[in-house]
Structures are given as C-alpha cells and as structure tokens.
Amino acid sequence: MPKIVVKNLDNKIISSNETSKSILNILQDNFIDWMHACGGKGRCTTCKAIILQGEENLAPLTTHEKRFVDMDALKPNERLTCQCIVEKGEIIIKVPETSKLPHMKYSD
C-alpha cells in the first residue's frame, strides 16, 4: 500500500490503496492542496515535488518528466506529482519553495 509523507506539511501522512494513481491524485483525494497550473497534464513543472526518500518505490520517469529533465527544469531528486506513481512502499516528499501556495501553512 503506497504511503506518502509530506515533510514540510508537518509530516502529513497519506495512505492509499491505489497503486495506479499519481501522487497529485492521491493528494487531492485526501484534500491536500498542491499547485498544478496545467491541470495535471505534465505540461509544466508547477506540481513538482522534491523526493527526499523512497525514490525506488516510484514508477520510472514518464515521457513528460524526461522532457523536463532534458531541459534542466527537473533535478534528479524532483518528480512531477501529476505524472509520478507510487508503485509500492513509502516516499517522503517536500513542496519546493517555488510551488508553495500562499494559503497553506508550511512547517519548514
């Protein structure tokens, strides 16, 4: 069962029985606001997350993510939450400074 811990949201823990949903969809299902300017279509990088732990539990990079890696818009420890799927286990992520929403209270 996938588990997501959002470090800078007071270590918020989100569990899901879904192994085919994106991180963004799991966050939204649990009423957590996360920036996503293109509507979750992989056309921008506003929904990116910094992967602190558990990268081995994620599905491989998608075509959209590879394109942004090639453009140097995604670092090796960053993934697009709208594209990335947690296949198993736990991941620990962080909201990057550039993607923080003004109405959310962050703990870092």
Summary of the structure (lengths in Angstrom):
residues: 108
radius of gyration: 12.5
end to end distance: 27.3
largest distance: 33.8
contacts: 308
relative contact order: 0.29
helix: 19%
strand: 24%
